[in-house]
Every structure is written in C-alpha cells, then in structure tokens.
Amino acid sequence: MAGKQGTGPKLDRSSLRNLYSRIFRHKKALLGGIIALVGVDGLQLMIPQVFRKLIDGLAQGTADSSLVWKMGFSIVAIALGMAFCRFFWRIFIVGASRKLEKDLRAEFYSHLQKLPAQYYDKTKVGDIMAHATNDINAVRMAAGMATIASFDAIFMSLASIVMLLLIDWRLTLITMIPLPLIALLVTRFGGMLHDRFESVQKAFSGLTEKIQESLSGIRVVKAYGDEDSERRLLAEKASKCVHENIRLTRIWGFMQPLVMGLAMISSSILLMVGGRAVIGGSISLGQFVAFSSYLAMLTWPMMAIGFVVNLLQRGAASMGRLEKIMKTEPAITDGPVDGQPEPSIEVRDLSFTYPDTDVEVLQDISFNLPASSTLGIVGRTGSGKTTLVELLMRLYDPPTGTVFIDGTDVTERKLSQVRGLFGYVPQETFLFAMSIADNIAFGNQSIPVETVKHLAELAEIGSEIEGFNEGYETMVGERGITLSGGQKQRIAIARALAVSPSILVLDDSLSAIDTETESAILAKLKKEISGLTNILIAHRISTVQHADLILVLDNGKLVEKGTHQSLLEQNGYYTELYTMQQLEEEVEKRCEGSDC
C-alpha cells in the first residue's frame, strides 16, 4: 500500500467485471427488478406535481373540497403503487443477489475441495472462514443493494434534472452548482475506502483464526490454566479488528456529513434565489414547492454515489480476495488414464521433498505389493511412514516414474479412481458432530443399518455402541470428544470399511487399543475381508508381524524389508525393536497384581 491516504490501490476493474458478470447471470430477475424500480421512481416523480396543483389552487383561491379529496386520493394511490413496485424490485434484485451468494459459496467450497493438502498446510482456517463469510456477504451486497442504488441514482438524476429544467432552467443551473462537488468528493474517497476495507478484512481474518484456534484447543487451554493469556491474545486481535473498522468508519463518517452539507447548500440557494422568484412572480408557489421536491430527489442520487462506491469497493475487494483463491490451480490434477485399476502397488526409487522445504522426507524407497496382500510399515516417529502412504493416495504428488498402481504411473491416473481404491484411517482420528451410525456411513450414505452394525462388529466396537443409551443414534460431540481414543479409532475403521475399499490403510490407527482387541480386529479383517490389500502402519510389531511384506524405515530411508521371520534373522533394527517390545510386555505381565 502507498504511504499517502487515497493513493492506495484503485478499484480492481477485473474483479468488478467478474462481479458484474455474475450479476448478469440472473438477467431475467435483474430486468424484472429494474422495471419495478422504474415504476417506483416514475410514481415518485408524480408526487411533486400533485402538490404543485393543489398548492397553486389554494394560493389562487380556485381550490375546493373536491380538489383536496382528489389530490389526497391521488397521493394514496401513488403510495400503494410505489409499495407494490417496491415489493417486486426487492424480490427480484435481492433474490438474485441471494442466488448469486449461494452459487458463489458453492463454487468457492467446491474449489476448496479440489485444492491439495499442501494448500491447507500453508493457509489458516480462520482466513478461509473469513472469505466464506465476510467476503461473500460483501459481494452479495455489491450485487444487490449497490446495483439497485446505482441504477436508481442514474434514473432519478436524469429524471429530476429534466423536471427541474421544465420548471425553470435558470434556477436549475444555479441550485445545481454544489452537486457536482458531491460526486467528485465521494469519488476521491473511493481509494481510501478500498484500502481500509482491505485492512478490515485482514483484521477480521486474524480474529476468526484466533477464535477457531482457541475453541479447537480449549481443553489444552484449560489443562494448562492459560485462560488469561488466551483472553489477552484474543483481546489484541479484537482490538485490531475494532481499530481497522473505526478507521474505515472515520472515512465514511466524514464523507456523509460533508455530502449532506453540500446538499444543504443547494437548498439554501433555492430558498434565496427561488424565494425571490416567487415574490417576483416568475414562478408560482406550487412550482417552488415542486422544484424543492425535485431538488431533494436529485440530492439523494448524489449521496447514493457514496453508498454505491462504498459497497462496490467492498465487493470488488472481496471478489478479488475470492478470485485469488479460486484462480489457485490445484497442484494435483487428473491424469489421462481412465478405468478401474487392480489394487497392486509398485514403488521404484521413490524420493520425496515436501513443497517449499529442502529436507528429503523419503529417500530411494522401492518395494512391490501384489493385490490381496498385506504390507506392514514400522519405524521411528518422523521416519516418513505416513508420507509414503499419502504419496500412494496422491494426497501429495510423487515424482513421475516412482509410484505405480496396476502397472501404471499413479500420476497418469484419474484422482477419483486412485483415491477410490483406498479406505484410509489416519493417525489423528476425526469424527463429525453427528450420530455414530452417520459417522460410520459417512463415505457411503446408502448402506443399510444392518451393514453399519456388521462393520461395527468387525471393528470390535459394536457391543460398546449398543451399551450407549441411544445406541447407534448416539450423537458424537465435536471432533468425537465424547468418545475415548480407542472408540474413535474403531469407529473410524468401520467408516473406512463402509466404502468397500480395495486397499485398506490403517495408519497407526490401533495405537489406542489394547493388544487383545487389536488381535481380534486383525483376525476378523483377515478372515472376513480376505480379498483386501492391506497397509498397516504401526509402532507395535504385533500389528504387522503377520504381514506378507514389512518395510522398516529410519530417517526416510528403507533400512530393512522382508517378512517377520526374515527380518528377525537379519538381527538389525527390526530385531532390536521386537526384542525391546517383548521385554516391555514381559515386564507388564510380571507387574500385574504386584507393586513394581
């Protein structure tokens, strides 16, 4: 931004064009609203003429009671006609702006769904929420009220000027002297409004992000007794938001009284010059009153320029922010190869570095996993286990020529068909704030209740669900907070099975489950879903020991691979890990029922 007020970025013409192109998608409603608005304005222009005729009749002594009644009924009829037309322009124009808002919100959300995981690694949730609420609302206001106000201002300006000229063209030219200054004033303030609204939106994004973060981590805050610190940080964000809104309000608050002041100068000129004209007999008293009414009508369009400019500046700024996201091309796109692949996986010399970093997460990984077999992956925390699986599913794109599904490079296949192979249970289990049954059926809402219950039994969670007061209709708290870690993991396993995957990935998703329950789950999966290709990521050797192939990762490198028995014979890191876990289990058994 420039250092001087009013010299910041001007109204973004491309954003404004995009805004109006969206408005014109609803051209039928727009046309209906404009016709209704013309009806309102046309009827409004008739009111001063009614008063002119009545006042001239009263002043000249020619009026009688019938004229008074006639003029009174005329005003009532005009008011009813204006109310009728005003109802319809609101229905058409405001309705069209609401439809635009709905379409834009759907388009925005749909685009967010296409953006890859790395976009969300770098973008704050609060910022996205600000776009989805404040920015879209600003676009709606620009599409609705700004559109109607701008047309109304143009039509009423021209019509009022014509009516003024018909009454007295000299008086019109004199009284209109201050009015162009109003238009110039609000135009000059436009750049400042744009800059300050941008600052308001950024401050609002920061406040939204802080609130979202604080509420998501409320249990951590309470556990550490850090409420005062959180209140202070939130107060700082809120103060920043208030400060930026006040800066914006100062401009708007200064401009509005100045516009009103200039409008009152026109009225003062009319009183002085027009009053003398009435005394001199060049215009009648009724014409003076009508002239005053038309001048007031002309003042509103001049003031409306400020209103329209403010809304358009906000709408264009918000449209620009939304466009910036919607023009972000997804880094991961469909490949040309179509068709449902077999769930066989081959990885050749795979090395991977996360975007915008310099550290290699994986180095020279190679293995082959036939369909219907089981792969186990073990290693220390941060050794690249989860990253490897995310590359298989194209949550991140692997380098070309390194990952193959059914013999074809995974980057050459369509995303939906690659990801459609997988049922994925991540390390951090996320459950939605809905019933347990709906959480299990999340990926496949068409499955019957009996199937949901069967999947829960496979995941060794069925009996516990039945023990809840409302069974499968029990509502899960936000992020599954009403359930234990083990219950959440088992419900997530049932959810992954509900999509009938060809490849089931359990990413350390049995860590919160005791070894006995873990063994029962794995046994049921092996028995009842024998055709699946399985990928088990774990820290416990017991989880992967029956796998057809086990990969041992350390610092992103494949240090060992083979079956459980062959790895033990190598007497390397896997053997060391296995021996340590056996000792831990032995100690736990000895300590049962005794003081250790």
Summary of the structure (lengths in Angstrom):
residues: 596
radius of gyration: 35.6
end to end distance: 66.9
largest distance: 121.5
contacts: 1907
relative contact order: 0.08
helix: 66%
strand: 10%
